Amino acid sequence: MRIQRFRSAVRRWRRLPEAGMTTAEYAVGTIAACAFAAVLLAIVQSGGIESLVVKVIKAALSVSL
């Protein structure tokens, strides 16, 4: 009896389309987001961009409303 239920469950599971694909998609998306963040961090830490960001922040803070 248990074996028949197990076999029936396995047959139903095999018919499911793309079982487990969402986990793989989340993993790939997370890796891509981390790589993009690393590239942005490297760009922002470069000398020219860093000074530009500091200038923009100082200009924004010096504006009085």
N, C-alpha and C positions, 0 to 999 in steps of 0.2 A: 504493500500500500504506500509506504513512504517513498519507495523508489519511483513509483508511478507519478506521485505528486512532484518529486524532484525533476523527473524527465519532462513533465508538463511545464514546470516553471522554466526550465532551460530552453524549451522550444519557444515559449512566449518571449523570453529574454532575447533570444537570437533574432526574433522578428522585429525588435525595436530598432528604429532607424537611428544611426549615429549615436549609439549609447556611449556616454562618456566624453563626447566631443566638447561639451561646454567647459569642462575642466581644462582640457588642452588649450582651448581658445583663451581662457583667462590667463593661463600660464604664459602664452605667447604675448598677449597684450601687456602683462606685467613686465616682462623682459623688455619689450619695446619701449614702454614708458620709462623704465629705469635707464635705458640707453639714451633716450631723448633728454632726460634730466641730466645725465652725465655730460652730454654734448653742450647743453645750455650752461651748465656750471663752468665748463672749460672756456666757453666764449665769454661769459660774464667776468671771469677772473683774469682775462687778458687785460693788459695795461690800458689800452685805448677805451675799451668799453667800460671798464671800471671807473675811469675818470669821468666819462660821460654820464654814467649812472649817478655818481656822486654830485655832479653839477646839477643834474635834473632834480635830485632830492633837495639840495640846498636851495635851488630856485623855488621849489614848491613850498619849502618851509619858510622862506623869507617873504612870501606874499601875504599881506595882511588883508583881511576881509572887513 
